[in-house]
């Protein structure tokens, strides 16, 4: 299909912009009936999702098929640029139009071509649109809490392995692709992770280790620890991972390789983190997120609080310092084990109920808890979990979400169940990507 001339109108969750054929002067596809040198013919106003464009721009875009019933395209050339367009910092970003000497196309970031202040505006609009579609309104004055320096913020990264003629490399998937593109740099990861990725690639190549599938790395924000885990495709003979770690340790003299757990410290507390348990990848914004959630919750002595989807208990322990006690619910057995350990380390009054939230809440008595914190995975809460929360009826709920659409869906259900939305905030946990973290305070009507 021939390239399109499109004028994106608004941002869409996922990092693309919504455009309609015919919205730009002469927009459409250049078909066989278009005379040479004339503007392309209009094609009837079809809607497209366009990557690497900004609202208000006019771009030449290449169709890339369909996804989820929607036609998608990538901007190849910018005909009329937005004043908010900037040069991407990463040479792997985008289709290469903005940096002619780009190396490979990485799909990890979606908004590096937007000035950061404008990116925050777009994310607020995306959240507001998602809430409105679900029948709820983002409260007036809702802040978007960004970063002073939105680079080198990731303390955890997972990298896919690829065997090349020059040895083992690590990289990411291009946008909407299952292939792996090797990378040489990633400016949103902590520099220690970037150096470690190169060291693991060098060591694997020198030792002629084959069958590597992926590499997961987590660095200690305030210490020298580097938690690592490698996976292999199929069975492997011997202990290539031990040999690999020995060589990497030689190459990274200033980092301490750990294969069990690292320590995460904040607010005078210490938590043990493993590779197989969740941790917020942006340490700096994690503190902003937790401060925001605690400010909304305002726990006090005498309060008993539920922490749902509690993970390893970081929020539980922070809340327990101010409240009477916390009941934490988590279904991952490893996270429960670490959560109980973390509660002991921090002398926190936290009791764990293992299991799915919708099941474990049936063991909780009505009226026992005055407040609850929810931080579910991307899919949001199961309807049964929301029904149990409404049945128990805590006076206050603080709902943290990393997916605007499911957040809005669940907030709408909670408002129908007798809650009202009092406050909200948007925390930019993942600058330059489409991911958005939002927090809402609800109180019983």
C-alpha positions in Angstrom: 0.0 0.0 0.0 1.2 3.5 -0.9 2.3 5.9 1.9 -0.4 8.1 3.5 -0.4 11.8 4.3 -2.1 12.2 7.7 -2.7 14.8 10.4 -2.9 13.2 13.8 -5.6 14.8 16.0 -5.1 13.4 19.5 -3.0 10.9 21.5 -4.1 7.3 22.1 -3.0 5.0 24.9 -0.3 2.9 23.6 1.9 5.7 22.3 0.2 6.3 19.0 -1.9 9.2 17.8 -5.4 9.1 16.2 -5.6 10.4 12.6 -8.3 10.4 10.0 -7.7 10.2 6.3 -8.7 13.6 4.8 -7.9 15.6 8.0 -4.8 17.0 6.4 -5.0 19.1 3.2 -4.9 16.6 0.4 -4.6 13.7 2.8 -5.1 10.2 1.6 -3.2 7.5 -0.2 -1.4 8.1 -3.5 -3.3 5.7 -5.8 -3.0 5.0 -9.5 -5.6 7.6 -10.3 -3.6 10.5 -8.8 -1.8 12.5 -11.5 1.9 12.7 -11.1 2.9 15.6 -8.8 -0.7 16.2 -7.6 -1.9 15.8 -4.0 -2.9 12.2 -3.0 -6.6 11.4 -3.4 -8.9 11.2 -0.3 -10.0 7.7 0.7 -13.1 8.3 2.8 -12.0 9.3 6.3 -10.7 6.0 7.6 -9.2 6.2 11.2 -5.6 5.3 11.7 -3.3 4.9 14.7 0.0 6.5 13.8 3.2 5.9 15.7 6.1 8.4 16.0 3.8 11.4 15.3 2.4 14.2 17.5 -1.1 15.8 17.5 -1.3 18.6 14.9 1.6 17.4 12.7 1.3 16.5 9.1 3.3 13.3 8.4 3.9 10.8 5.6 3.0 7.5 7.2 3.5 3.9 6.1 0.7 1.4 6.7 1.7 -1.4 9.0 -1.4 -3.6 8.9 -4.1 -3.9 11.6 -4.1 -4.6 15.3 -7.2 -5.1 17.4 -9.4 -4.2 14.5 -7.7 -0.9 13.9 -5.5 0.2 11.0 -2.0 1.2 12.1 0.8 3.1 10.5 4.2 4.6 11.3 5.3 8.1 10.5 8.3 8.0 8.1 8.7 11.7 7.3 7.4 14.8 9.1 6.0 17.3 6.7 4.8 19.9 9.2 6.4 19.4 12.7 4.8 20.2 16.0 6.6 22.8 18.1 6.8 20.1 20.8 8.8 17.8 18.7 12.4 17.1 19.9 15.3 15.0 18.7 15.1 11.5 20.4 18.0 10.8 22.7 18.2 7.1 21.9 19.6 6.1 18.5 17.4 3.0 18.5 14.2 5.0 18.8 11.7 5.2 15.9 11.7 4.3 12.3 14.9 6.2 11.6 13.5 9.4 10.1 14.6 11.6 13.0 18.1 10.1 13.2 19.4 8.9 9.8 22.2 7.0 11.4 19.9 5.0 13.7 21.1 1.4 14.4 18.0 -0.7 15.0 14.4 0.0 15.8 13.4 -0.6 19.5 9.8 -0.7 20.6 10.4 0.1 24.3 9.8 3.8 24.1 7.0 5.6 22.3 7.3 9.3 23.2 11.0 10.3 22.9 10.1 12.6 20.0 7.9 14.7 22.3 9.3 17.4 24.7 8.9 16.0 28.2 6.5 18.7 29.5 4.3 18.0 26.5 4.5 14.3 27.0 3.1 14.8 30.5 0.2 16.9 29.0 -0.5 14.0 26.6 -0.6 11.5 29.4 -3.0 13.6 31.4 -5.3 13.8 28.3 -5.1 10.0 27.8 -6.1 9.3 31.4 -8.9 11.9 31.3 -10.2 10.3 28.0 -10.1 6.8 29.5 -12.0 7.9 32.6 -14.6 9.8 30.5 -15.3 6.8 28.3 -16.0 4.7 31.5 -18.4 7.4 32.7 -16.2 9.0 35.4 -14.5 12.3 35.4 -10.9 13.0 36.4 -11.1 15.6 39.2 -10.3 19.2 38.3 -6.7 20.1 39.3 -5.4 16.5 39.0 -1.6 16.8 39.0 0.8 15.0 36.7 3.9 14.3 38.8 6.9 14.1 36.4 10.7 13.7 36.9 13.3 16.5 37.0 15.6 14.3 35.0 13.5 11.7 33.1 16.5 9.5 32.0 18.4 6.6 33.5 15.6 5.8 35.9 15.0 2.0 35.4 16.6 -0.2 38.1 15.3 -3.4 36.5 15.5 -4.5 32.9 14.9 -7.7 30.9 16.8 -8.3 27.7 16.3 -10.9 25.0 19.4 -12.8 23.8 20.3 -13.1 20.1 23.2 -15.0 18.6 25.0 -13.1 15.8 28.0 -13.7 13.7 29.9 -11.4 16.0 28.8 -13.2 19.2 26.0 -13.0 21.7 24.0 -9.7 21.8 21.1 -8.6 24.0 18.2 -6.4 22.8 14.5 -5.7 22.7 11.6 -6.3 20.3 10.8 -3.7 17.7 7.3 -2.3 17.9 4.6 -4.9 17.1 7.2 -7.6 16.3 8.4 -10.8 17.8 11.9 -10.5 16.4 14.8 -9.3 18.6 16.9 -6.3 17.7 20.3 -6.0 19.4 20.9 -2.6 21.1 24.1 -0.8 22.1 22.6 1.7 24.6 19.3 2.3 26.5 19.2 5.8 28.1 16.2 5.0 30.3 18.1 2.2 32.2 20.5 2.8 35.0 24.0 3.1 33.6 25.1 0.1 35.7 22.5 -2.1 33.9 23.8 -0.9 30.5 27.3 -1.8 31.5 26.2 -5.2 32.9 24.4 -6.0 29.7 27.5 -5.5 27.7 29.6 -7.5 30.1 27.2 -10.4 30.0 27.3 -10.3 26.2 31.1 -10.2 26.1 31.4 -13.1 28.6 28.8 -15.3 26.8 30.7 -14.7 23.5 34.1 -15.4 25.0 32.9 -18.6 26.7 30.9 -19.7 23.6 27.8 -20.2 25.6 24.8 -21.1 23.4 21.1 -21.3 24.0 20.7 -18.1 26.1 17.1 -16.9 26.0 17.0 -13.8 28.2 18.7 -11.8 30.9 17.0 -10.1 33.9 19.0 -7.5 35.9 18.1 -5.4 39.0 20.5 -2.9 40.6 20.4 -1.7 44.2 19.5 2.0 44.1 21.9 2.8 47.0 24.4 -0.1 46.9 26.7 -2.1 44.7 24.4 -5.1 44.3 23.5 -6.4 40.9 20.8 -9.1 41.0 20.9 -11.3 37.8 19.1 -14.2 36.3 19.6 -15.9 32.9 17.3 -18.3 31.2 18.2 -20.8 28.5 16.2 -22.3 25.7 15.7 -26.0 26.5 18.1 -28.1 28.6 21.7 -27.2 29.1 24.6 -29.4 30.3 26.9 -28.4 33.1 26.6 -25.0 34.9 27.1 -22.4 32.1 25.4 -19.8 34.3 28.0 -20.1 37.0 30.8 -19.9 34.5 29.1 -16.9 32.9 28.8 -15.1 36.3 32.4 -15.7 37.1 33.6 -14.0 34.0 31.1 -11.1 34.4 32.3 -10.5 37.9 35.8 -10.1 36.5 34.5 -7.5 34.0 32.4 -5.6 36.5 34.8 -5.0 39.3 32.7 -2.3 41.0 29.5 -4.3 41.1 28.6 -7.2 43.4 26.8 -10.0 41.5 23.9 -11.5 43.5 21.8 -14.4 42.4 19.3 -14.6 45.3 18.1 -11.2 46.4 19.1 -7.5 46.8 18.2 -4.9 49.4 15.8 -2.0 48.6 16.0 0.8 51.2 13.8 3.9 51.7 12.3 5.9 54.6 14.5 4.0 57.0 13.2 0.7 56.0 14.8 -2.3 54.2 13.2 -4.8 51.9 14.5 -7.9 50.3 13.8 -8.2 46.5 14.1 -11.3 44.3 14.1 -11.6 40.5 10.9 -13.6 40.7 9.0 -10.9 42.6 7.6 -7.5 41.5 9.5 -4.3 42.2 8.7 -0.8 40.9 11.4 -0.2 38.2 11.6 3.5 38.8 13.0 3.9 42.3 12.7 7.7 42.4 9.1 7.9 41.2 8.2 4.9 43.5 8.9 7.2 46.4 6.6 9.9 44.8 3.9 7.3 44.2 4.0 6.0 47.7 4.1 9.5 49.2 1.0 10.4 47.1 -0.8 7.3 48.1 0.0 7.7 51.8 -1.1 11.3 51.7 -4.5 10.3 50.3 -4.9 7.4 52.7 -3.8 9.5 55.7 -3.6 6.4 58.0 -3.7 7.1 61.8 -3.2 5.2 65.0 -6.2 2.9 65.6 -6.7 2.3 61.9 -6.7 -1.2 60.5 -5.9 -1.2 56.8 -6.2 -3.7 53.9 -3.3 -3.8 51.4 -4.6 -5.7 48.4 -2.2 -7.2 45.8 0.5 -6.4 48.4 3.5 -8.0 46.7 6.6 -8.0 48.9 5.0 -5.6 51.4 6.6 -2.2 50.6 3.3 -0.3 50.9 2.2 -2.5 53.8 5.2 -1.7 55.9 5.0 2.0 55.1 1.3 2.1 56.1 1.9 0.0 59.3 4.3 2.7 60.6 1.3 5.1 60.9 -1.7 2.7 61.3 -2.6 0.2 64.0 -2.1 -2.8 61.7 -2.2 -3.9 58.0 -3.7 -7.1 56.5 -1.8 -7.8 53.3 -3.3 -10.1 50.6 -1.1 -11.6 47.9 -1.3 -14.7 45.7 2.4 -15.1 44.7 3.9 -17.6 47.2 7.4 -16.1 46.8 6.1 -12.6 47.4 4.2 -13.7 50.5 7.4 -15.3 51.8 9.4 -12.2 51.2 6.6 -10.0 52.5 6.6 -11.8 55.8 10.4 -11.5 56.0 10.2 -7.8 55.2 7.6 -7.2 57.9 9.9 -8.9 60.4 12.9 -6.9 59.2 11.0 -3.6 59.6 9.1 -4.6 62.8 5.9 -3.8 60.9 2.5 -4.9 62.1 1.6 -6.7 58.9 -0.4 -10.0 58.6 -0.4 -11.8 55.3 -3.4 -13.6 53.9 -2.1 -15.7 51.0 -4.4 -16.2 48.0 -6.4 -14.3 45.3 -7.9 -11.1 46.6 -11.4 -12.1 45.7 -11.0 -15.4 47.6 -9.0 -14.1 50.6 -11.4 -11.2 51.3 -14.2 -13.7 52.1 -12.2 -14.4 55.3 -12.4 -10.7 56.4 -15.1 -9.5 58.7 -17.3 -6.5 57.8 -16.3 -3.4 59.8 -12.9 -4.6 60.8 -10.9 -2.3 58.4 -11.3 1.4 58.0 -9.3 1.8 54.8 -7.8 -0.2 51.9 -5.0 0.2 49.4 -5.3 -1.5 46.0 -2.4 -1.9 43.5 -3.6 -4.6 41.1 -1.7 -5.8 37.9 -2.5 -4.2 34.6 -5.7 -6.2 34.1 -7.2 -4.5 37.2 -9.5 -6.1 39.7 -11.7 -9.1 39.1 -15.4 -8.2 39.4 -15.6 -10.6 42.4 -12.8 -8.7 44.2 -14.7 -5.4 43.7 -17.8 -7.0 45.0 -16.0 -8.1 48.1 -14.5 -4.6 48.7 -18.0 -3.1 48.4 -19.4 -5.7 50.8 -16.7 -4.9 53.4 -17.3 -1.2 52.9 -14.1 0.4 54.2 -14.5 4.2 54.5 -11.5 5.0 52.3 -10.0 3.4 49.2 -6.7 4.3 47.5 -6.6 2.7 44.1 -3.2 2.6 42.3 -3.2 1.5 38.7 -0.7 1.2 35.8 -3.5 0.9 33.1 -5.9 3.9 32.6 -8.6 1.8 30.9 -8.9 -0.8 33.7 -8.5 1.8 36.4 -11.4 3.8 34.9 -13.5 0.6 34.5 -13.0 -0.4 38.2 -13.5 3.2 39.5 -16.8 3.3 37.7 -17.8 0.0 39.3 -16.8 1.3 42.8 -18.8 4.5 42.3 -21.9 2.4 41.4 -21.2 0.5 44.6 -21.5 3.5 46.9 -18.1 5.3 46.6 -17.3 8.7 45.3 -13.9 9.9 43.8 -12.4 12.6 45.9 -8.9 13.1 44.5 -6.6 11.8 41.8 -3.0 12.1 40.7 -1.0 10.9 37.8 2.6 9.7 38.5 5.0 9.4 35.5 6.7 6.2 36.4 7.9 5.4 32.9 9.0 8.6 31.0 9.1 8.3 27.2 6.9 5.2 27.2 3.1 4.9 26.9 2.8 3.5 30.4 1.0 5.6 33.0 0.5 5.2 36.7 -2.5 6.9 38.3 -3.9 7.0 41.9 -7.4 7.8 43.1 -8.8 8.4 46.5 -12.4 7.2 47.0 -14.7 7.6 50.1 -18.0 6.0 50.9 -20.9 8.2 49.9 
